[in-house]
Amino acid sequence: MRDKWHNIGILGAGESGIGAALLAAKQGMKPFVSDMGKLSDAAREELQSAGIPFEEGRHSIAFLKGCDLVIKSPGVPPTAEVVSALREAGTPLMSEIAFAAHFAEAEKIIAITGSNGKTTTTGLTAHILQAAGLRAPAAGNIGRSFARILAEGEEADYYVLELSSFQLENAEGFRPHIAALLNITPDHLDRYKYELGRYALAKLQITAAQQKGDFFLYWENDPHTKTFLKAFAKQETLHAQILPLSLEEGAQESNFRVGEHSYSLIGSGLMGKHNLLNAMFAIRIALLTGLSPNAIQAGLDSFVNVPHRLEKVAEIDDVLFINDSKATNVDAVRYALDAMQRPVVWIAGGTDKGNDYSLLEPLVREKVKALVCLGAENGKLIEAFGNVLANVEEARSTDEAIERAMRHAVAGDVVLLSPACASFDLFKNYEDRGDQFKESVYKLLSLQKR
């Protein structure tokens, strides 16, 4: 198929689009990058240096229709005018992940998706493999794009890919050797016509093209996963060896079993039951690659979690500050609150994605003493918890949010940023939100030391 790809259109000039363009050029194809927005200075410079033509502020639909293949970046929604026009014209559409996979050995691809936990699980899996001496770059929705790694010619024993539902759209034919679906909970429903089944279908594409000898891991206690996997299997022929995973009752961070061996997360600093599940997936994947339990435990002991996921920032006057900015949906917040062992002053809010906050009410009643709503529009959060909590305030910056949080926090409490929402109302992205939160905490810390 790839022998017929000469003129390649690429929608979007983010990390995925630039990576796809570089890989296409390396393969002797003629890529053209088209972005409806304005390119970043870095993207423009990189494309110019590589001699790759591009346009910004528009899509030349007539030209794109004539391409042999158009690669759609994950940030381009399936409802975009250009996507609809290309479908009507019969122009082949493909995701960056699926495109890149044509130039990598399937046996080396490990792919991880899920509504929650995929960044931690991907980072932990890559770290365990790397600690054992394997070349295992993490890519996809974490760090560099898969296409960029291949374009740069990086040698790898395994590629460990974090994949969002957006990246699995138009990924027909994408075949990972080991695929993991951590969970399915309502997220990004605004992208999927507020239908959980459409979102689940995108997630399940991770196993659709797997073959005999491949492995598909899923959490068997997740009700949505069980329901939608059963429906998916009725429509698709699943060839991979299916490995359902579950935690033993009473499992703790200090002692939990995976198969015949016990493991501990104490050295890693990972908190909460949800991280036991994340670790279980990472361990199972590592075992499938042939690593020994001792090598895996050594990797667990040396792991440092990625920023913005239950990241301990500082402790001021015995008040612990935790940055969980990547918790952009209700279920991620549920995991975070469940992991807290101290009374919580909770900072939440942002761009709502169709959240049902009632799912959090039992934990909020049990764990939370005050809520600070950090967003441009906080009405839905206030409506959900205004009658549940005696203390609900609003803020428009992280400085203000921490100032208001400290009105309610006393020694022994935790101030937890766990937003349940996207960040685009007040911040560039969840990283920017988390970084600003940390900067605000550090400013407070410096004042305390004077």
C-alpha positions in Angstrom: 0.0 0.0 0.0 2.7 2.5 0.9 4.3 2.1 -2.5 1.3 4.1 -3.8 1.8 7.0 -1.4 3.6 9.8 -3.1 1.8 13.1 -2.4 0.9 13.2 1.3 -1.4 15.8 2.8 -1.1 16.4 6.6 -3.8 18.1 8.6 -2.4 19.9 11.6 1.1 21.2 12.4 1.4 20.0 16.0 3.8 17.3 17.2 1.9 14.6 15.3 1.7 16.5 12.1 5.3 17.6 12.1 6.5 14.1 12.9 4.4 12.6 10.1 5.8 15.2 7.6 9.4 14.4 8.6 8.7 10.6 8.3 7.0 11.0 5.0 10.0 13.0 3.7 12.4 10.5 5.0 10.5 7.8 3.0 10.9 9.7 -0.2 7.3 11.0 -0.3 6.2 14.6 -0.9 4.4 15.9 2.3 2.4 19.1 2.5 1.3 20.4 5.9 -2.0 22.3 6.2 -3.1 24.0 9.4 -6.2 26.1 9.8 -4.5 28.0 12.7 -1.2 29.8 12.9 1.9 27.7 13.1 4.2 28.0 16.0 7.6 29.5 15.3 9.3 26.2 16.1 7.0 24.3 13.7 7.5 26.8 10.9 11.3 26.7 11.4 11.4 22.9 11.4 9.4 22.5 8.3 11.4 25.2 6.4 14.6 23.5 7.5 13.4 20.2 6.1 12.2 21.8 2.9 8.6 20.7 3.5 5.9 23.0 2.1 3.1 24.1 4.3 0.1 26.5 4.6 -1.4 28.1 7.7 -4.7 29.9 8.3 -6.5 27.7 5.8 -7.0 24.3 4.2 -6.6 24.1 0.4 -9.3 21.4 0.1 -9.0 21.0 -3.7 -5.3 20.2 -3.4 -5.8 17.9 -0.4 -8.4 16.0 -2.3 -5.9 15.0 -4.9 -3.4 13.6 -2.4 -2.7 9.9 -2.3 -3.2 9.9 1.4 -4.1 12.5 4.0 -2.8 12.1 7.6 -5.2 13.6 10.2 -3.6 14.9 13.4 -5.5 14.0 16.6 -6.3 17.7 17.2 -8.4 17.9 14.1 -12.0 16.8 14.9 -13.7 14.3 12.6 -16.5 16.9 12.1 -14.1 19.5 10.6 -15.2 20.8 7.2 -12.0 19.6 5.6 -12.4 16.1 6.9 -16.0 15.9 5.6 -14.9 17.1 2.2 -12.1 14.6 2.0 -14.4 11.7 3.0 -16.9 12.8 0.3 -14.1 12.9 -2.3 -13.0 9.4 -1.3 -9.5 10.6 -0.3 -7.9 8.1 2.1 -7.6 9.4 5.7 -5.2 7.9 8.2 -4.0 8.8 11.7 -0.3 9.6 12.4 0.0 6.5 14.6 -1.3 4.2 11.9 0.9 5.9 9.2 4.0 5.5 11.4 3.3 1.9 12.2 3.8 1.0 8.5 7.5 1.8 9.0 8.0 -0.1 12.3 8.0 -3.8 13.2 4.7 -4.8 14.7 6.4 -7.0 17.2 8.1 -4.0 18.8 4.9 -1.9 19.3 3.3 -1.7 22.8 0.2 0.5 22.8 -1.6 1.7 25.9 -4.9 3.5 26.1 -7.7 4.3 28.6 -9.7 7.2 29.9 -7.4 7.4 33.0 -3.9 6.2 33.9 -2.4 5.9 30.5 0.3 8.4 31.0 1.5 6.9 34.2 1.2 3.3 32.8 3.1 4.3 29.7 5.8 6.0 31.6 6.1 3.2 34.1 6.2 0.5 31.4 8.9 2.4 29.4 10.9 2.9 32.6 10.8 -0.7 33.7 12.0 -1.8 30.2 14.7 0.9 30.1 15.9 0.0 33.7 16.4 -3.5 32.5 18.6 -2.3 29.6 16.1 -2.4 26.8 15.8 0.5 24.3 12.1 1.5 24.9 11.2 5.1 24.1 7.9 6.4 25.3 6.0 8.2 22.5 2.6 9.1 21.2 0.4 11.2 23.5 3.5 11.5 25.8 6.6 13.3 24.6 7.5 12.9 21.0 5.2 11.5 18.3 5.7 7.9 17.1 6.4 9.3 13.6 9.1 11.6 14.8 10.9 8.8 16.6 10.9 6.8 13.4 11.9 9.8 11.3 14.9 10.4 13.6 16.0 6.8 13.2 16.1 6.0 16.9 16.9 2.3 17.5 14.4 0.5 19.7 13.7 -2.9 21.1 10.1 -1.7 21.9 8.1 1.4 21.2 5.8 2.2 24.2 3.0 4.3 22.9 0.4 6.2 24.9 -2.7 6.6 22.7 -5.7 8.8 23.2 -9.1 8.1 21.6 -8.3 11.0 19.2 -5.1 9.2 18.0 -7.0 5.9 17.4 -9.5 7.6 15.1 -8.7 6.6 11.4 -6.2 4.0 12.7 -7.6 1.1 10.7 -4.8 -1.5 10.3 -2.8 -0.3 13.3 -1.4 -3.4 14.9 0.4 -3.4 18.2 2.0 -6.6 19.5 0.8 -5.8 23.0 -2.2 -3.6 23.5 -3.7 -2.5 26.9 -7.0 -0.9 27.6 -7.0 0.3 31.2 -10.6 1.5 31.5 -13.4 3.3 29.8 -15.1 6.2 31.6 -17.0 9.2 30.1 -14.5 11.6 28.7 -14.3 13.9 25.6 -18.0 13.2 25.0 -18.3 16.6 23.3 -16.2 15.0 20.5 -18.4 12.0 20.2 -21.9 13.5 20.1 -22.2 12.8 23.8 -22.4 9.1 23.2 -20.2 6.9 25.3 -20.4 4.1 22.8 -18.7 6.2 20.1 -15.9 7.1 22.4 -15.5 3.4 23.5 -15.4 2.3 19.8 -12.4 4.7 19.2 -10.6 3.2 22.2 -11.3 -0.4 21.1 -9.6 0.2 17.7 -6.4 -0.5 19.6 -7.1 -4.3 19.3 -9.1 -4.4 16.0 -6.1 -5.3 13.7 -4.2 -7.5 16.2 -3.3 -11.0 15.0 -2.7 -14.4 16.5 0.3 -14.2 18.7 -0.5 -10.6 19.8 -1.8 -9.8 23.3 -4.7 -7.6 24.4 -4.9 -6.7 28.1 -7.9 -5.2 29.8 -9.3 -4.6 33.3 -12.0 -7.1 33.7 -13.7 -5.3 36.6 -14.4 -2.2 34.6 -18.1 -2.4 33.7 -17.9 -0.1 30.6 -15.0 -2.0 29.2 -16.8 -5.4 29.6 -20.0 -4.1 28.0 -18.4 -2.4 25.0 -15.8 -5.1 24.4 -18.5 -7.7 24.3 -20.5 -5.6 21.7 -17.3 -4.9 19.8 -16.4 -8.6 19.6 -19.8 -9.3 18.0 -19.0 -7.0 15.2 -15.2 -7.6 14.8 -13.2 -10.8 14.8 -10.7 -10.5 17.6 -7.5 -12.6 17.0 -5.2 -11.5 19.8 -4.8 -13.5 23.0 -7.1 -11.7 25.4 -5.7 -11.3 28.9 -8.2 -9.9 31.5 -6.5 -8.4 34.6 -7.8 -7.8 38.1 -6.4 -6.9 41.5 -6.7 -9.3 44.4 -8.9 -8.1 47.3 -6.8 -6.4 49.9 -4.0 -5.5 47.6 -1.8 -2.7 49.0 1.0 -0.5 47.6 3.4 -2.4 49.8 2.4 -5.9 48.7 0.3 -6.9 45.7 0.5 -9.9 43.5 0.7 -10.2 39.7 0.7 -13.9 38.7 3.0 -15.9 40.9 5.0 -13.0 42.3 4.5 -10.1 44.8 5.5 -6.6 44.1 5.7 -3.3 46.0 5.2 0.4 44.9 6.7 1.9 48.1 9.9 2.9 46.3 8.1 4.5 43.4 6.0 6.9 45.4 2.9 6.1 43.4 -0.2 6.7 45.4 -3.7 5.1 45.5 -5.5 2.0 44.3 -5.7 3.2 40.8 -1.9 3.2 40.6 -1.9 -0.4 41.7 -3.9 -1.1 38.6 -1.6 1.0 36.5 1.4 -0.9 37.9 -0.3 -4.2 37.3 -0.7 -3.5 33.6 3.0 -2.3 33.3 4.2 -5.4 35.1 2.1 -7.7 32.9 3.4 -6.0 29.8 7.0 -6.3 31.1 6.5 -10.0 31.8 5.3 -10.5 28.2 8.5 -9.0 26.9 10.5 -11.6 28.9 11.7 -9.6 31.9 12.1 -11.3 35.3 10.2 -10.3 38.4 13.4 -9.1 40.0 14.2 -6.8 37.1 10.6 -5.5 37.1 10.8 -4.7 40.9 14.1 -2.9 40.3 12.3 -0.7 37.7 9.4 0.0 40.1 11.8 1.0 42.8 13.6 3.6 40.6 10.5 5.1 39.0 9.6 8.7 39.4 6.1 9.6 38.2 5.4 12.1 35.4 4.6 15.7 36.3 1.0 16.7 36.9 -0.2 13.3 38.1 -0.6 13.3 41.9 2.7 15.2 42.0 3.8 16.2 45.5 4.9 19.9 45.1 5.7 21.1 48.6 4.6 21.1 52.2 4.1 24.4 53.9 3.2 24.6 57.6 2.2 20.9 57.4 -0.2 21.5 54.5 0.7 19.3 51.5 0.2 20.7 48.0 -0.4 18.1 45.2 -0.6 18.9 41.5 -2.9 16.6 39.7 -3.6 18.9 36.7 -3.8 16.0 34.3 -7.0 14.8 36.0 -9.2 16.3 33.3 -12.3 14.1 33.9 -14.5 13.0 36.7 -13.1 9.5 37.0 -9.5 10.8 37.3 -10.6 13.0 40.2 -12.4 10.1 41.8 -9.1 8.2 41.8 -7.2 11.2 43.3 -9.7 11.8 46.1 -9.8 8.1 46.9 -6.0 8.2 47.3 -6.0 11.1 49.8 -5.5 10.2 53.5 -5.8 13.8 54.7 -8.7 16.3 54.7 -8.8 17.9 51.3 -9.1 21.5 50.1 -9.9 20.8 46.5 -9.2 23.1 43.6 -11.2 22.1 40.5 -12.7 23.6 37.4 -12.0 24.7 33.8 -13.7 23.8 30.5 -16.4 21.3 31.3 -16.6 18.3 29.0 -20.1 17.1 29.8 -19.2 16.0 33.3 -21.6 14.3 35.7 -20.3 15.6 39.0 -22.8 13.6 41.0 -20.4 10.6 40.7 -18.0 12.4 43.0 -20.5 13.4 45.7 -19.9 10.5 48.1 -16.1 11.0 48.1 -16.5 14.8 48.3 -18.7 14.4 51.4 -16.2 12.1 52.9 -12.9 13.7 52.0 -13.4 17.4 51.1 -13.7 20.3 53.5 -13.6 23.2 50.9 -13.8 23.7 47.1 -12.1 26.4 45.2 -13.4 26.7 41.6 -10.7 27.7 39.2 -12.3 28.5 35.9 -13.8 31.1 33.7 -17.3 29.6 34.2 -17.9 27.8 37.5 -21.6 27.6 37.5 -21.9 23.8 37.0 -19.4 23.0 39.8 -21.1 25.4 42.2 -24.5 23.9 41.4 -23.1 20.4 42.0 -21.4 21.1 45.3 -22.8 24.3 46.7 -25.3 22.4 48.8 -22.8 19.6 49.6 -19.9 21.7 51.0 -20.1 24.7 53.4 -17.1 26.3 51.8 -17.1 26.9 48.0 -15.2 29.8 46.5 -14.1 31.0 43.0 -10.8 32.0 41.6 -9.4 33.2 38.2 -5.7 32.4 38.7 -3.6 29.8 40.5 -2.3 32.6 42.8 -5.8 33.4 43.8 -6.9 29.8 44.1 -4.1 29.0 46.5 -4.7 32.2 48.5 -8.4 31.1 48.9 -7.4 27.5 49.6 -5.2 28.6 52.4 -8.2 30.3 54.2 -9.5 26.8 54.8 -6.4 24.6 55.1 -4.9 23.8 58.5 -1.9 21.7 59.5 -2.5 18.1 58.4 -4.6 19.0 55.3 -3.8 18.7 51.6 -4.5 21.2 48.9 -5.3 19.2 45.8 -5.4 20.6 42.3 -7.5 17.9 40.5 -9.6 19.9 38.0 -12.0 17.3 36.4 -12.0 19.7 33.4 -10.0 20.7 30.4 -7.7 23.7 30.9 -8.3 25.8 27.8 -10.4 28.6 29.4 -7.6 30.1 31.5 -4.5 28.1 30.5 -2.7 26.9 27.4 -3.0 23.2 28.4 -3.0 21.0 31.5 0.8 21.3 31.7 0.6 25.1 31.8 -2.1 24.9 34.5 0.0 22.5 36.6 3.2 24.6 36.1 1.4 27.8 37.2 0.0 25.9 40.2 3.6 24.8 41.2 4.9 28.3 40.7 2.3 29.7 42.9 3.1 27.2 45.6 6.8 27.9 45.3 6.1 31.7 45.7 4.1 31.0 48.9 7.0 28.8 50.1 9.5 31.5 49.5 7.4 34.0 51.5 7.2 31.6 54.4 11.0 31.3 54.5 11.6 35.0 54.8 
